């Protein structure tokens, strides 16, 4: 069969692009290495009949109305505001750090002094970055910033990235603010929801189109190759659209070496109890080897008595030669970005090849950001092809 579009990867980027092109009456073929759709969003039901996120927790949140309205076509939703707590000095406190966290970890007099200074120095601000606090000239604020940095961020980051804290990109540090008030929501976006029947069902609806063919458990690079800036599919030159969402270094056979990522060892545990912990996610920044525990009943809204499942996340190095190792987080620094750019340069002379997603673009995308990126790429590619067809 002839296909107008070939897509590598069946996560959000690949699935959304497949749907959009299919609705344009183009025949679309999706390759997926894994034995399921949905990429890292995939959910499965365990023997205790509880639904879990197989590759770690995913919470939908966005300020982008277009993104939310697009997903609304493929799932019903329930309102969900994500709340995270962290174990610090044997206390469970809200994360991101807020005034409640401050009051739990400082004595009353010191806490009041810090709160008053924060509100005076940062008037009308909702949140402030840890770096801003540490670099402040006021001694009290600076010491407070250093306390939060040491107890909330430093050890957690060392576990997560396994590099000296001085080498961590500042954009990562700035993801952890201090909230100047009592708002204990992890996200403050306008739209915060979870799919009623789960992400797997959402993907099933998204991919349910007569023009979409999916090949599971198949490596696209067994059928696809690049030679002299031309794409070959099943040993014949392919002039249709190719969307690649996998690892860009693998596409070019690691010509400039493998790009480094951090991975995770995920350990699921079942318990005969209603709830294991007081919140969906509890961070463990300091003593334990794992970084956090997720309890899925809070996320999936399943009310099953005396049954619960938790997930412990242990950060580890990604090994591109190990088929069981999963690249979760790109390690963003100047050296790695330069290495990625060498790979990206190779794509520029291949007019029908497009890169999309966190692996293909070597960057961290929130769920809504990758959806937005896929919708934008669809508009760009379809517009470009329409212009070419009129020539």
N, C-alpha and C positions, 0 to 999 in steps of 0.2 A: 504494500500500500504506500502511496505517496503522501507525505505530510508537509504542510505549509510551515509549521513551527515545531521545532524540537526543543524541549526544555529539560535541563538536567537538574534534578532535585525537586522534591514534592513537599517542601515546607511552605510557609506563607508566600514567599516571593514567587516561587515557581507555580504554585497552585492558583494564585490570583492572576498572574499573567496568562496561564492556561485558560482560565475561565473567560477573561476578556477577549482573547483571540478566538476562542471557540464561539463566542457570541457574534463575532464578525464573520462567522461561517468558514473559519479556517480549521483545517484538520490539524490537531495538536497531539504530539506524542511526548509523554513524560517518562523519563528514566528515574528510578529511585533505587539506590543501593540497598536500603533496608527493606524489610518484608512488610512495611506498612506505610500508609500515607501520613502526612502531617508533620514530618520532620521532628524537631524537638518538642513540638506542641502535643505530640501523641499521648493519648490517655488510654489506659487499659484497666480492666476490672480484675481484681485479685480473687483468690479463693474465698476470701471472707465477704465477697460481693461489694467491696468498696472500690470506688474509682480513684485512681491515682494518676498523677502526671509522671510518666515513666522517666523523663529526663530532667526532672526538677520542676519547681513551681512556676506557673505562668499566670500573671494577673493582667487583665486588659484594662488599660487606662489611657486616655487621650484628651487633648483639647481640640483635636481635629474633627470637626463635624462630618466632613466628607468620608473620613476613614470609618467612623462609627456607623454612618448611614449605609456604607457599602457592606459592612459585616452584618448589618441588620437584615439583609436579604437572605441570609443563610443560617440564622439562628435566632431563637428567642433568648432573652437575657434576664438575669436578676441583679438587682443593685447590690454591690459589694464594695465596701471600703476597707482596703488592706491596712492592717495594723501589725506592727512588728515591735517586739520587746527584746531587750538584750540583757544578758547576765553580766553585771558589773559589780565587783565587790560583794558578791553573793546577794545582790539585789536585782530584781527584774524591773527594768526601767524602759520607758518608751524610746524607740529609735525611729527616726532621727531624734537626737537629743533635744529636749524641750524644757520648759520651766518645771514641769512635773518631774522629769529626770533630775534636774538640778536640785529640787527640794528633797528628793529621796536620797541623794548622795552627799549633800552638804548640810551642815547644821543650819538652823532657821535663820540666824543672824547673817551668816555669810551668804546664804542663798538670796536673801532679800537684797543685800548690797549688790550682788552681781546682777540680779534682775533689773534693779534701778539703773545701774550703769549701762547695761545693754540697751535699755529703752531710751536712755538719754543720748548715747553715742550713735545709735542706729534708729533714729525716729522714723516712724512710718514704714519701717522695713518689716517684711514678714519673716524673712530668714536671712542668715548670714553664713558665709563659708568659713570652715575651720581655718583656712589660710588667712582670711581677713582678721580673724580673732587673734591668731598667733602674731601677726605683723602689726597689731595695734600698739600704739605708744603708751596706752594706759596699762599700768602694771597689773591691776586686778583682771582686766579683760584678757590681757596676754596670758596670764597664768591660768585663767579659766580655759582659754583655747588650748593651751598645752595639756591640761587635764583631760579634756575631751579627746584630743588627738591621741594621747597615750592610752587611754582606757577604752575608747570606742573604735579607733581607726588603726593605730600602729600595728598591733599584734594580728588583728584580723587581716590586714593587708599583707603582712608578712606571710601568713598562712596561705592566703588566696593566690599571691603572685610569686612567692618564693624568690624574691629579689630584695636587695636592700631598699629601705623606704625612700632613700634619696634618689633611686632610679625610677620610682613610680611616676608616671606622667601626672602633671598637675590637674589635668581634666578629671582623672580618677579621684583625686583627693577632693576636688570641688563637688563631686556627686554627694558628699556627706555633709549636709549643712546642719546648723543649729537653728531650731525654730524659736522665734521670739514670741512665745506664747504657749498655750496649752493644747494646741491642735496636735492630736496624736495619730493622725492619718499618715501613712507612709507616702502616699501620693496626694496631690492637691488638684488633680485634673478635673475638668468639668464632667467627663464621662468615665465612670468607674463601674464596670459590670463584669459578670462571669456568664459564659454560655450555659443555659439551663441544662442541656443534655451533654455538655462537655465539648472539648475542642475536636475530638475525633469525629463526632457527629457533624460539627460545623464543616469540617473538611470534606466529609462525605457529601454534604449538600453542595458545597462549593464546586466539587469535581464531577458532580452528576450532570453530565452534558454529553449528548450523542457525538460531539466532535472531539471528545477527549479520550485518548487511549493511554493507559498507565501500565508500564512494565515495572513490577516490583522485584526486588532481589536481583537487580541487574545493574552492572556497572556500565554506564554510558560510554566510558572510554574504551570498552571492548569493541564498540561499533563506530565511535567517532575519533577522528584524528585530524591533525592540522599539518599541512605541508605547503611550503611556498605561499603562505598567507591565504590558503584556501582550506575550507572545511570539507572533509570527506566523511560520508556516512555509509557504512557497509560497503566500503571500498569504491564508492562512486562520489564524484564531486557533488556537494550539496549546496544549493544556492538559496534555500529558504532561510528563515529566521532561526537562529540558535540563541537561546537564553541559558546562560550558565550560572548556577547558584552554588556550585560546589567549591572546593578549595582550588584557588587559582594556580598554586604551585603544582598540584597534581595534574592539572590540565596540560601544563607544559613540561611534564615529566621531571619536575624538580630541577630544572636547568640551572637555576641560581641558588639551589639548596632549599630545604624545607623551611617554610615560615613557622616561627614558634607560636604555640598556643598554650594555654593552661587548660587542663581537663579536670574531671571530677570522678571520684569513686562514690557511687551512690549506694547506700545501704538502707534497705527498707526493713522495718520491724513491725510486726503485728502484736496488738495487745488486747486482752479480754477486759476492756474497760470502756467507759463512755468517752472520756477525753484524757489525753496524756499530758497536755500542757494548756495554759490559759489563753493562748493565742495561736493563730495559724502558723506563725513563724517566730522562733526564738533564736536570736543570734548569740553565739558564744565566741566573743572576740579574743579571749585571753587564754584560759587554762587548757581547754580541750583541743584535741587534734582536729575535730570537725569544726566547720564554721557556723552551721545553723541546723536546726531541726524544723522540718515542716510537718504539720498535721493536716491531712488532706480533707477531713470532714468539714473543716471550716471553709475550705475553698469550694468544695463540690456541693455543699448544702445538703448532704446526705445524713439523715437522722436514723442511725442504726444503733440499737442498744448493745452495750457491752462488746463493741467491736470498734477498733480504731487502728489506723496505720500511720506510722511516722517515717520520715526520711532524714537520714543524716548525710551531710555532704562533706567529703574529704577531698580538698584540692590536691591535684597531682599533676605531674608533667605529662604533656601530650606526646605520644609516640606515633608518628605517621606510619611506621611500619607494622604497627599492631592494629589489626582490623577491629579490635574491641575498644580501642582508645578513641575518644570523641573530642574533637576540637571545640571547646565551649567559648573561650575568651581569647581574642587576639591580644598579644602583648605589645601594646602601643609604645614605641619609642622611636627615636630618629633612625637608628640603624635598621629596625624592622620595616619602617615605612619606606625607606630607601630601597630595601630588598623587594618589597611589594611593588613599588613603582617600576622596577625593572620588568617584572612580570606584566604589569598593566600596559607598559609600552608595547609589548608584543601583540596586544589585542587591537591596537589602533589601526593596523594595516589590514585587519580582517573585517570588511564592511558589514557582514551579516552576523557578527558575533557580539553579544551584549552580556555584560556582567551585572549581576544583581544579588544583593544579600550580604550578610556578614562574612561569609567565607570567601565569596568571589571578590568582595571589595575590602576585605581585611579591616573591618571596623565593627564596633559594637553598635547594634541596633536594638532599641526597644521594639516591642511588638508593633506598636502603632507606627513607628518610624519606618519599619521595613514594609508595612502595608502601603504607606504613603509613597515610598520609593518605588514599589512595584507599579502602583497606579500611574505615577509620573513617567516611568519608563515605558509603560504601555502607550501612553499618549505620544511620547517621543517617537517610538518605533512605528506605530501605526501612521503617524503623520508623515514620517520619512518615506515609508513604503507607498503611501498614497501619492506623494509628489513624484516618486520614481515611476510609478505606473502611468502617470500622465505625460511623461517625457516621450 
